Amino acid sequence: MEPLLNGLIQGLQPLTLLLTAVGVVLGLVIAAIPGLTVSLAVVLLLPFTFYLPPSPALGMLIGVFVGGMAGGAISAVLLNIPGNPASIITTRDGYPMAKKGRADHALGIAFLASILGGTFSLLVLCLIAPQIAKFALLFGAAEQAMLVLLGLTLVAGFSEGSMIRGLISAGLGLGIAMIGLDPITASARYTFDTVEMQQGISFIPVMIGMFALPVVIETMVRTRSQPLPPVIPISNALLGVRQAVASLKQLWPCIFRSSAIGTTIGAVPGTGSAIAAILSYQYAERLSKNRDIEFGKGNPEGIAAPEAANSAMTGGALIPMLILGIPGDPVTAVMLGALLIQGLTPGYTLFSDSAEIVYGLFASFGISLVLLTLIGLLGVPLFVKVIRIPARVLMPTIVLLCIIGSYALQNSVLDVWVMLAAGVLAYYMRRWDYPVLPLLLALILGKIFETQFRMSLIIALGDPLIFFKKPISMVFVLLLVAFLVWTIRREFLTSQDASWSSSESSSPLPSNAHEEKGK
Amino acid sequence: MAARIIFPAVIALLAVMYGWIAQGYPSMSLEEGFGPGLFPAIIAAVVGALAVAEVIIQSVRATRSNEQFTGDDLPQVSISLREFVATCGLVLLVVATVIAIRHIGFIPAASALVFVLSTAMGVRPIWLSAAASAVVAFTAHLIFSGLFGLVLAF
């Protein structure tokens, strides 16, 4: 109880409180603008954290995360354009409900579900994380090496595109992580006899480039795109909240179930909020007892389920990041970067040596949810105006922040070039269906993986069976093999289905089938 | 379709070069502490094999797709001229800005970057774009240099 109270004190410090509020507002605003994402918001704020103490820095980032997950629903409901990938499914019922003149009610449900989903995941995080962290104490070098390998494979397998492409992406990240001084013998590798390269490629500029520049290039490419559809007006946001609270009696089983799904999915590295939202929507559709309105035509559960799930994902994603150092999604990857920059190493030691920072983060998470209730619900009329801002207006500022942010890390122009190269690489990787998250994760974890892998072999006098002899390591290896077999089987069956359906029909799929698949 | 084959082929080639360089580092024996060459050699082998597998998979798909249309197997992946121009333009602009910061200082160079980019993205009227660019550059300087003490000299 004492660490929680200390954390709460940390979270309530004026600077932390202020920056958490700034984070929530920025998260809501950026996620509400079509074309801008939560990961972009977090990565743009990352350079500011270099100059802040840990608690305010993490408070700001968690504020963006919480605000961003809820903010995506605003444009999903009022414009039929999801503010972030997790809100894609919210458009299915949110927009039809808004078109029937119940936009206030739809937004009220979305925010209420987000707040309750986030609260559920925070409780799970507070209860479970310290216990798992104690278990992580048992991990030696072999266990840590296999855990990182398992994490990388999960992220590669769950990412968009095929698993082979995910693994190639992870391999590229590991390859880049090898640049610089070898962590054990301090010999230079792939430095081409330059002093600058001896420090290796920092993951911060790579992260900034990979999350921000593809968004800029995409916006440049479609500058002269169709104008946004008209925004559905809202009349009384507070009335919508009251209506949402009134319908809570019917919605709570759906919100509770979706929160559990979101938290669980979030805890599995690489799965992401979109999967949590889609899965919880499917369950809501299957198990719903409120069928007065059909799903897809404005059913309130169709809004509550994805919004509760994507907010609940936040707490779930923090579990592997804080305890094992394996981030579950792009936003927690950036948060891991912020932790490392502050000199903090994720793992059990974080819970014992820096308890006030960890529990301060939990407190900031809770405070973000309270602020979301206040700012999100009262500020809806403002956010309705904000979603009309074209993303392209903000792109020049984003590019400038990318340059400054990558340079600010160690006052190095090389980092600016790294950011630029990473951004271009990420754009074309996405274009050709190669996920970028495995690359980034491998770059962050590469040195740790190599060190633990080689240390295990040295300890075992060169016996590679060391990874199978230790029980926990063995469990990780078995999980890894099971996951590989499952993914290969799934991809094989999917490709069989695709070729079967194409041979059944000689004509191309109807255009709406492609759209449905894209969702 | 070509990009889907060329990209992994380039990665396979890079993996060969990466592995070849790794041969120059002390590597595999216990006496050498499983030296710095071990891990890069493993990575090169694995990535190379995966990239070759991807080339084969995509080649087979390309051959099949010539025989029959396979629905979702063939998204448009060729690089359009517009994308190429946008990428090159952005790269040149960032490079020019970094060089310009060294010679004319941060605020003028950053203002120019924001102005050129916002004008290219269709922000109108021009005077508003210019004024906003100056404000953005000045504010960034104020925050990072004034507040955080970062020397924006590049």
Chai-1 contact restraints between the chains, C-beta under 6 A:
chainA,res_idxA,chainB,res_idxB,connection_type,confidence,min_distance_angstrom,max_distance_angstrom,comment,restraint_id
A,Y51,B,F148,contact,1.0,0.0,6.0,A-B,restraint_1
A,I164,B,L50,contact,1.0,0.0,6.0,A-B,restraint_2
A,I164,B,A53,contact,1.0,0.0,6.0,A-B,restraint_3
A,I164,B,E54,contact,1.0,0.0,6.0,A-B,restraint_4
A,L167,B,L50,contact,1.0,0.0,6.0,A-B,restraint_5
A,I168,B,L50,contact,1.0,0.0,6.0,A-B,restraint_6
A,I168,B,A51,contact,1.0,0.0,6.0,A-B,restraint_7
A,G171,B,I43,contact,1.0,0.0,6.0,A-B,restraint_8
A,G171,B,V46,contact,1.0,0.0,6.0,A-B,restraint_9
A,G171,B,V47,contact,1.0,0.0,6.0,A-B,restraint_10
A,L174,B,I43,contact,1.0,0.0,6.0,A-B,restraint_11
A,G175,B,Y18,contact,1.0,0.0,6.0,A-B,restraint_12
A,G175,B,I43,contact,1.0,0.0,6.0,A-B,restraint_13
A,M178,B,P40,contact,1.0,0.0,6.0,A-B,restraint_14
A,D182,B,P36,contact,1.0,0.0,6.0,A-B,restraint_15
A,T185,B,P36,contact,1.0,0.0,6.0,A-B,restraint_16
A,S187,B,P36,contact,1.0,0.0,6.0,A-B,restraint_17
A,R189,B,P36,contact,1.0,0.0,6.0,A-B,restraint_18
A,I217,B,A86,contact,1.0,0.0,6.0,A-B,restraint_19
A,I217,B,T87,contact,1.0,0.0,6.0,A-B,restraint_20
A,M220,B,A86,contact,1.0,0.0,6.0,A-B,restraint_21
A,V221,B,R82,contact,1.0,0.0,6.0,A-B,restraint_22
A,V221,B,E83,contact,1.0,0.0,6.0,A-B,restraint_23
A,V221,B,A86,contact,1.0,0.0,6.0,A-B,restraint_24
A,T223,B,M121,contact,1.0,0.0,6.0,A-B,restraint_25
A,T223,B,G122,contact,1.0,0.0,6.0,A-B,restraint_26
A,R392,B,M121,contact,1.0,0.0,6.0,A-B,restraint_27
A,V393,B,V123,contact,1.0,0.0,6.0,A-B,restraint_28
A,M395,B,M121,contact,1.0,0.0,6.0,A-B,restraint_29
A,P396,B,V114,contact,1.0,0.0,6.0,A-B,restraint_30
A,P396,B,L117,contact,1.0,0.0,6.0,A-B,restraint_31
A,P396,B,S118,contact,1.0,0.0,6.0,A-B,restraint_32
A,T397,B,V136,contact,1.0,0.0,6.0,A-B,restraint_33
A,L400,B,A110,contact,1.0,0.0,6.0,A-B,restraint_34
A,L400,B,V114,contact,1.0,0.0,6.0,A-B,restraint_35
A,L400,B,A140,contact,1.0,0.0,6.0,A-B,restraint_36
A,I404,B,F144,contact,1.0,0.0,6.0,A-B,restraint_37
A,A408,B,L150,contact,1.0,0.0,6.0,A-B,restraint_38
A,V413,B,F154,contact,1.0,0.0,6.0,A-B,restraint_39
A,V416,B,V98,contact,1.0,0.0,6.0,A-B,restraint_40
A,L420,B,V94,contact,1.0,0.0,6.0,A-B,restraint_41
A,V424,B,T87,contact,1.0,0.0,6.0,A-B,restraint_42
A,W432,B,A3,contact,1.0,0.0,6.0,A-B,restraint_43
A,W432,B,F7,contact,1.0,0.0,6.0,A-B,restraint_44
A,W432,B,V77,contact,1.0,0.0,6.0,A-B,restraint_45
A,E450,B,F39,contact,1.0,0.0,6.0,A-B,restraint_46
A,R454,B,F34,contact,1.0,0.0,6.0,A-B,restraint_47
A,L457,B,F34,contact,1.0,0.0,6.0,A-B,restraint_48
A,I458,B,G33,contact,1.0,0.0,6.0,A-B,restraint_49
A,G462,B,L30,contact,1.0,0.0,6.0,A-B,restraint_50
A,S502,B,T70,contact,1.0,0.0,6.0,A-B,restraint_51
A,S502,B,G71,contact,1.0,0.0,6.0,A-B,restraint_52
A,P508,B,F69,contact,1.0,0.0,6.0,A-B,restraint_53
A,L509,B,G71,contact,1.0,0.0,6.0,A-B,restraint_54
